[in-house]
């Protein structure tokens, strides 16, 4: 742990793991920042601590905790930032590989760098949790001061909320925008009512994909919280590993991590289990807070056409409607989500680079990238799968022939 000061009002601490702050104190601040009773599961103490205790983050993983705390004169926690000293750029989903390569070609070291993010989780949420605006601004300045004083090449804050991005911009960071795809619940009574809002070709495709899964003899069920037992977690971890193996990659997470959040965050979890002839063949893990459901991880041990769409998207939409959640976030990237009812939304990240010449070049690049992104968003919105609202009618029974593609990557 190291200590310092920001201005005259706050004492800063940098924690090498979250055992240095009580869970209740951390969680209360992040729930306040989110404006929700429980806050987002990914920034809860239990989630981040499970990553540490299971070895998914740490020196060996290249995610070295550098969590930043700001306390007032009485010791009360006024702001907190989940942060890591990174030895690579894996697991971030805001890509800076080209920046790192440019550093290397000029004989400079890009790694380590400082990153504020939830590891392996491209979900927008609180990064600068704070009691008020002054504390949020102080947290932004303190984070930048930490990067400078540590002699790091750069600072990156990934997927912060809008107010936090503004505070980071005011502190001197450059803002970079991206795109994700989210589904919004318009108060649907059920999945068929959602389908009725789509253009006929999109309804036809979705019905065909779901029928393809049924005709393969696969049945789906959703397990919530404490219904998820040890055998379910073991099977899910096997599926998760299979997804990475299919892409020739190493999994970021392990069974111990999943078991830990199964104990500590049960109220946030939904496990979708796909079974054929009484045997599990695929699963996906969904997480939720009081407002949103997040599609997170999935995998299959047998190839079934369209099963990815069913377990990751359609089951998530059904679960959100059932629980009256407002949004389903489908994860990073994926234009294939658009015809399935997901709409493009803009995301943001904030960046500071120590080398002035590189910072100026990247600032110019980000301005060009923003212009291209705006045109891309306009194009995506023109491809909306939804019918004009006045034309929406009750859903009719579907008899369309099957037609789908199988995308195991998500």
HELIX and SHEET records of a PDB file:
HELIX    1   1 UNK A   18  UNK A   20  5                                   3    
HELIX    2   2 UNK A   23  UNK A   34  1                                  12    
HELIX    3   3 UNK A   41  UNK A   43  5                                   3    
HELIX    4   4 UNK A   45  UNK A   53  1                                   9    
HELIX    5   5 UNK A   97  UNK A  105  1                                   9    
HELIX    6   6 UNK A  133  UNK A  149  1                                  17    
HELIX    7   7 UNK A  162  UNK A  170  1                                   9    
HELIX    8   8 UNK A  191  UNK A  195  1                                   5    
HELIX    9   9 UNK A  200  UNK A  215  1                                  16    
HELIX   10  10 UNK A  225  UNK A  227  5                                   3    
HELIX   11  11 UNK A  230  UNK A  246  1                                  17    
HELIX   12  12 UNK A  255  UNK A  264  1                                  10    
HELIX   13  13 UNK A  266  UNK A  268  5                                   3    
HELIX   14  14 UNK A  307  UNK A  309  1                                   3    
HELIX   15  15 UNK A  310  UNK A  314  3                                   5    
HELIX   16  16 UNK A  315  UNK A  323  1                                   9    
HELIX   17  17 UNK A  335  UNK A  340  5                                   6    
HELIX   18  18 UNK A  356  UNK A  382  1                                  27    
HELIX   19  19 UNK A  389  UNK A  391  5                                   3    
SHEET    1   A 5 UNK A   2  UNK A   6  0                                        
SHEET    2   A 5 UNK A  10  UNK A  15 -1                                        
SHEET    3   A 5 UNK A  67  UNK A  71 -1                                        
SHEET    4   A 5 UNK A  77  UNK A  81 -1                                        
SHEET    5   A 5 UNK A 129  UNK A 130 -1                                        
SHEET    1   B11 UNK A  63  UNK A  65  0                                        
SHEET    2   B11 UNK A  84  UNK A  86 -1                                        
SHEET    3   B11 UNK A 113  UNK A 116 -1                                        
SHEET    4   B11 UNK A 154  UNK A 158  1                                        
SHEET    5   B11 UNK A 343  UNK A 353 -1                                        
SHEET    6   B11 UNK A 174  UNK A 184 -1                                        
SHEET    7   B11 UNK A 327  UNK A 332 -1                                        
SHEET    8   B11 UNK A 292  UNK A 300  1                                        
SHEET    9   B11 UNK A 279  UNK A 288 -1                                        
SHEET   10   B11 UNK A 269  UNK A 276 -1                                        
SHEET   11   B11 UNK A 218  UNK A 224 -1                                        
END                                                                             
